[in-house]
Every structure is written in structure tokens, then in C-alpha cells.
Amino acid sequence: PPPQWSSRLFFLDLDGVFDAELFSPLFQHTTPSALAALSLLQAAGHSVVLNTGRSVEHVKRYCQIYGLPAGVAEYGSVFFDAVAQTELPLVDEQAQEERRRCRS
């Protein structure tokens, strides 16, 4: 189903929490127990919001794959709303410019 918002929020880190480095740091992946936990949270009516230092592109992909409504990316500098398909900068214009330079 498409992602939806609810009144119950659960913020979830990716690295070492939802994803694990069982084989190597270059091959992080979600574990069966993480998928089960996500399923239980969603079934209980929680909007699971990612919170990660990863790029906003990673967050968009995770939201699409796992049906999540949103995520905070790039160490808190941008919020992606998958329901509305919008990005909201959480930093000032100077920091946004630095972020654009780092991306390129």
C-alpha cells in the first residue's frame, strides 16, 4: 500500500539498527528480525520515519521499497515526505549550498 501518515511516529535509524553489516561494511542489508519489527510497527499503526546520515536519495529509495512515509536524511539537514513527495530543508541557505556542493 502507499505510505500514509498516522498520529503515532516511530523514528528508526538505519545503520546497525535496521540494516546490519553481517558480511562486510560494503554489504549492509536488512535482517529478517528488522523486517518483522517493521511489519509489527506498521500493523500497530505507527508511521515509521527514517533517521539517518545517509543521503536523501537513499531515504527516498527506502521509503519506496518499505512503504515508509518519510525520513530525515543527511545528518538532519533534509526531511523527505514520501506521502507528499516533497523535500524540506532543515538548515539555512548557506548550509544548503554546502550540501549541494558535497552532493556534486
N, CA, C and O of each residue as an XYZ file, in Angstrom:
416
protein
N       0.828     -1.207      0.000
C       0.000      0.000      0.000
C       0.864      1.260      0.000
O       2.005      1.225      0.462
N       0.342      2.355     -0.505
C       1.122      3.597     -0.491
C       1.350      4.074      0.937
O       0.544      3.792      1.824
N       2.446      4.797      1.164
C       2.734      5.275      2.526
C       1.670      6.261      2.999
O       1.112      7.029      2.215
N       1.408      6.215      4.298
C       0.427      7.095      4.908
C       0.970      7.611      6.231
O       1.855      7.006      6.836
N       0.426      8.736      6.667
C       0.756      9.282      7.977
C      -0.260      8.798      8.996
O      -1.436      8.607      8.683
N       0.211      8.602     10.219
C      -0.675      8.333     11.345
C      -0.259      9.263     12.481
O       0.731      9.987     12.372
N      -1.003      9.238     13.545
C      -0.666     10.105     14.683
C       0.436      9.508     15.553
O       0.902     10.162     16.486
N       0.854      8.291     15.268
C       1.905      7.628     16.042
C       3.183      7.570     15.217
O       3.218      6.924     14.170
N       4.234      8.243     15.684
C       5.506      8.271     14.967
C       6.538      7.391     15.660
O       6.603      7.332     16.888
N       7.337      6.714     14.858
C       8.449      5.918     15.365
C       9.645      6.236     14.481
O       9.630      5.940     13.286
N      10.691      6.843     15.064
C      11.892      7.187     14.312
C      12.870      6.026     14.370
O      13.127      5.470     15.438
N      13.412      5.666     13.215
C      14.237      4.474     13.085
C      15.554      4.792     12.398
O      15.565      5.337     11.294
N      16.660      4.455     13.041
C      17.982      4.595     12.439
C      18.211      3.428     11.487
O      17.648      2.350     11.682
N      19.022      3.630     10.469
C      19.315      2.561      9.521
C      20.536      1.747      9.918
O      20.435      0.544     10.158
N      21.690      2.403      9.986
C      22.959      1.694     10.172
C      23.072      1.051     11.543
O      23.038      1.725     12.573
N      23.205     -0.259     11.532
C      23.361     -1.006     12.774
C      22.061     -1.239     13.521
O      22.058     -1.910     14.553
N      20.958     -0.699     13.023
C      19.657     -0.899     13.654
C      18.739     -1.647     12.687
O      18.383     -2.800     12.930
N      18.360     -0.993     11.599
C      17.520     -1.644     10.594
C      18.374     -2.473      9.639
O      17.992     -3.573      9.238
N      19.525     -1.933      9.285
C      20.478     -2.644      8.428
C      21.632     -3.158      9.275
O      21.988     -2.561     10.291
N      22.208     -4.266      8.847
C      23.324     -4.863      9.576
C      24.489     -5.125      8.624
O      24.300     -5.268      7.417
N      25.676     -5.184      9.178
C      26.894     -5.484      8.424
C      27.302     -6.930      8.693
O      28.389     -7.183      9.213
N      26.451     -7.861      8.348
C      26.764     -9.259      8.647
C      27.905     -9.796      7.794
O      28.673    -10.644      8.250
N      28.023     -9.310      6.558
C      29.061     -9.826      5.676
C      30.243     -8.861      5.544
O      31.396     -9.293      5.529
N      29.965     -7.570      5.450
C      31.016     -6.555      5.401
C      30.353     -5.183      5.441
O      29.151     -5.075      5.198
N      31.122     -4.123      5.745
C      30.540     -2.774      5.742
C      30.016     -2.358      4.362
O      29.163     -1.477      4.257
N      30.525     -2.989      3.320
C      30.091     -2.650      1.965
C      28.802     -3.355      1.558
O      28.223     -3.044      0.517
N      28.358     -4.293      2.371
C      27.151     -5.063      2.032
C      26.178     -5.014      3.201
O      25.905     -6.030      3.842
N      25.667     -3.836      3.466
C      24.679     -3.698      4.528
C      23.322     -4.111      3.983
O      22.983     -3.810      2.839
N      22.565     -4.788      4.793
C      21.238     -5.213      4.372
C      20.336     -5.394      5.584
O      20.799     -5.522      6.718
N      19.059     -5.401      5.316
C      18.068     -5.541      6.361
C      17.969     -7.006      6.785
O      18.025     -7.912      5.954
N      17.826     -7.216      8.065
C      17.741     -8.573      8.597
C      16.281     -9.015      8.690
O      15.383     -8.173      8.688
N      16.032    -10.319      8.770
C      14.661    -10.801      8.944
C      13.991    -10.247     10.211
O      12.795     -9.958     10.204
N      14.753    -10.103     11.281
C      14.158     -9.566     12.509
C      13.792     -8.093     12.355
O      12.802     -7.640     12.930
N      14.584     -7.336     11.583
C      14.249     -5.936     11.334
C      12.987     -5.827     10.496
O      12.151     -4.958     10.744
N      12.839     -6.698      9.511
C      11.620     -6.708      8.701
C      10.400     -7.074      9.540
O       9.325     -6.499      9.366
N      10.569     -8.026     10.443
C       9.464     -8.408     11.327
C       9.084     -7.253     12.250
O       7.900     -6.995     12.465
N      10.073     -6.562     12.792
C       9.804     -5.412     13.670
C       9.096     -4.300     12.900
O       8.148     -3.698     13.405
N       9.553     -4.029     11.681
C       8.913     -3.010     10.856
C       7.459     -3.379     10.574
O       6.570     -2.531     10.644
N       7.232     -4.621     10.263
C       5.871     -5.091      9.993
C       4.965     -4.924     11.210
O       3.811     -4.518     11.078
N       5.485     -5.234     12.383
C       4.701     -5.077     13.617
C       4.401     -3.603     13.902
O       3.287     -3.255     14.294
N       5.386     -2.752     13.705
C       5.170     -1.314     13.919
C       4.102     -0.773     12.968
O       3.211     -0.030     13.378
N       4.203     -1.153     11.708
C       3.232     -0.680     10.722
C       1.842     -1.247     11.016
O       0.845     -0.537     10.883
N       1.768     -2.501     11.409
C       0.472     -3.117     11.727
C      -0.180     -2.465     12.941
O      -1.405     -2.435     13.051
N       0.635     -1.947     13.847
C       0.112     -1.280     15.045
C      -0.226      0.181     14.775
O      -0.610      0.906     15.693
N      -0.086      0.624     13.523
C      -0.484      1.970     13.163
C       0.565      3.039     13.355
O       0.230      4.221     13.423
N       1.832      2.654     13.444
C       2.906      3.636     13.576
C       3.391      4.087     12.204
O       3.522      3.278     11.285
N       3.654      5.374     12.075
C       4.350      5.895     10.907
C       5.837      5.801     11.220
O       6.343      6.511     12.089
N       6.523      4.930     10.514
C       7.950      4.740     10.743
C       8.715      5.740      9.884
O       8.613      5.731      8.657
N       9.485      6.604     10.548
C      10.242      7.665      9.897
C      11.722      7.350     10.057
O      12.215      7.179     11.172
N      12.423      7.275      8.936
C      13.859      7.001      8.994
C      14.607      8.211      9.523
O      14.190      9.353      9.326
N      15.714      7.946     10.196
C      16.598      8.991     10.710
C      18.017      8.511     10.463
O      18.487      7.579     11.114
N      18.707      9.159      9.508
C      19.997      8.638      9.098
C      20.923      9.741      8.598
O      20.488     10.841      8.259
N      22.183      9.420      8.564
C      23.162     10.304      7.964
C      23.288     10.074      6.472
O      23.981     10.820      5.781
N      22.633      9.061      5.980
C      22.710      8.754      4.555
C      22.044      9.845      3.716
O      21.356     10.721      4.240
N      22.263      9.769      2.419
C      21.736     10.779      1.500
C      20.217     10.713      1.407
O      19.595      9.706      1.745
N      19.646     11.807      0.942
C      18.200     11.858      0.754
C      17.778     10.860     -0.337
O      16.653     10.360     -0.309
N      18.653     10.572     -1.281
C      18.334      9.577     -2.317
C      18.180      8.189     -1.704
O      17.295      7.430     -2.099
N      19.051      7.848     -0.725
C      18.901      6.578     -0.019
C      17.559      6.536      0.702
O      16.844      5.536      0.643
N      17.227      7.622      1.379
C      15.971      7.680      2.132
C      14.780      7.520      1.197
O      13.836      6.798      1.519
N      14.812      8.177      0.056
C      13.720      8.037     -0.916
C      13.548      6.592     -1.346
O      12.429      6.088     -1.440
N      14.672      5.931     -1.607
C      14.618      4.529     -2.037
C      14.051      3.636     -0.940
O      13.212      2.779     -1.216
N      14.498      3.827      0.301
C      13.978      3.031      1.419
C      12.480      3.273      1.606
O      11.722      2.331      1.838
N      12.057      4.524      1.507
C      10.628      4.831      1.663
C       9.812      4.115      0.594
O       8.741      3.576      0.877
N      10.318      4.111     -0.621
C       9.620      3.449     -1.710
C       9.571      1.932     -1.503
O       8.516      1.315     -1.654
N      10.694      1.346     -1.165
C      10.784     -0.115     -1.020
C       9.946     -0.618      0.147
O       9.239     -1.618      0.015
N      10.018      0.071      1.301
C       9.373     -0.424      2.511
C       8.053      0.265      2.844
O       7.461     -0.017      3.886
N       7.584      1.157      1.985
C       6.311      1.821      2.217
C       6.309      2.766      3.403
O       5.319      2.863      4.129
N       7.425      3.464      3.598
C       7.552      4.382      4.734
C       7.118      5.785      4.329
O       7.327      6.182      3.183
N       6.518      6.543      5.244
C       6.014      7.865      4.891
C       7.071      8.960      4.821
O       6.839      9.992      4.191
N       8.233      8.760      5.455
C       9.190      9.865      5.481
C      10.538      9.429      6.040
O      10.719      8.306      6.510
N      11.485     10.384      5.966
C      12.788     10.163      6.558
C      13.546     11.471      6.713
O      13.381     12.403      5.927
N      14.368     11.517      7.731
C      15.286     12.623      7.948
C      16.644     12.122      7.459
O      17.136     11.090      7.914
N      17.244     12.869      6.523
C      18.470     12.411      5.877
C      19.600     13.409      6.075
O      19.406     14.520      6.569
N      20.780     12.972      5.674
C      21.979     13.806      5.647
C      22.230     14.507      6.983
O      22.413     15.722      7.058
N      22.229     13.685      8.027
C      22.515     14.154      9.395
C      21.595     15.286      9.833
O      22.035     16.255     10.452
N      20.312     15.152      9.504
C      19.332     16.118      9.960
C      19.196     17.358      9.103
O      18.574     18.329      9.532
N      19.762     17.357      7.896
C      19.694     18.568      7.092
C      18.521     18.614      6.117
O      18.220     19.669      5.558
N      17.861     17.480      5.912
C      16.717     17.475      4.984
C      15.688     16.434      5.431
O      16.034     15.350      5.899
N      14.417     16.797      5.271
C      13.304     15.909      5.584
C      12.626     15.557      4.271
O      12.285     16.444      3.488
N      12.428     14.262      4.024
C      11.725     13.810      2.831
C      10.378     13.246      3.230
O      10.299     12.314      4.031
N       9.313     13.811      2.670
C       7.953     13.348      2.907
C       7.549     12.505      1.699
O       7.285     13.045      0.625
N       7.500     11.193      1.872
C       7.167     10.288      0.777
C       5.688     10.333      0.426
O       5.309     10.002     -0.698
N       4.854     10.733      1.365
C       3.420     10.825      1.096
C       3.167     11.965      0.111
O       2.447     11.795     -0.873
N       3.762     13.125      0.379
C       3.594     14.299     -0.480
C       4.661     14.394     -1.570
O       4.574     15.249     -2.452
N       5.671     13.515     -1.511
C       6.792     13.536     -2.455
C       7.492     14.894     -2.467
O       7.720     15.480     -3.526
N       7.829     15.386     -1.267
C       8.500     16.678     -1.143
C       9.718     16.566     -0.239
O       9.784     15.707      0.640
N      10.676     17.450     -0.474
C      11.851     17.592      0.387
C      11.739     18.920      1.111
O      11.367     19.934      0.520
N      12.062     18.907      2.389
C      12.035     20.130      3.193
C      13.406     20.323      3.819
O      13.802     19.534      4.677
N      14.142     21.356      3.412
C      15.443     21.622      4.032
C      15.252     21.996      5.500
O      14.338     22.745      5.845
N      16.112     21.475      6.345
C      16.051     21.768      7.772
C      17.234     22.614      8.227
O      17.502     22.747      9.421
N      17.937     23.184      7.250
C      19.101     24.018      7.540
C      18.985     25.321      6.750
O      18.156     25.429      5.846
N      19.816     26.311      7.092
C      19.751     27.602      6.413
C      20.336     27.526      4.994
O      20.867     26.491      4.592
N      20.235     28.616      4.253
C      20.657     28.661      2.845
C      22.147     28.350      2.672
O      22.520     27.663      1.722
N      23.000     28.841      3.568
C      24.438     28.577      3.462
C      24.709     27.072      3.601
O      25.481     26.505      2.828
N      24.089     26.447      4.564
C      24.271     25.002      4.753
C      23.688     24.223      3.571
O      24.235     23.189      3.185
N      22.590     24.705      2.996
C      22.020     24.043      1.819
C      22.994     24.085      0.650
O      23.135     23.107     -0.084
N      23.667     25.222      0.479
C      24.650     25.349     -0.598
C      25.830     24.397     -0.366
O      26.307     23.768     -1.310
N      26.296     24.288      0.862
C      27.374     23.355      1.190
C      26.940     21.918      0.901
O      27.731     21.115      0.407
N      25.699     21.602      1.206
C      25.158     20.271      0.955
C      25.117     19.989     -0.545
O      25.456     18.887     -0.977
N      24.705     20.974     -1.342
C      24.674     20.813     -2.809
C      26.085     20.567     -3.352
O      26.284     19.726     -4.228
N      27.064     21.314     -2.819
C      28.461     21.112     -3.268
C      28.952     19.719     -2.907
O      29.629     19.077     -3.710
N      28.622     19.246     -1.723
C      29.055     17.905     -1.322
C      28.429     16.835     -2.206
O      29.085     15.858     -2.567
N      27.167     17.022     -2.550
C      26.500     16.055     -3.420
C      27.180     15.952     -4.776
O      27.346     14.860     -5.319
N      27.577     17.120     -5.325
C      28.185     17.095     -6.660
C      29.635     16.632     -6.561
O      30.325     16.542     -7.577
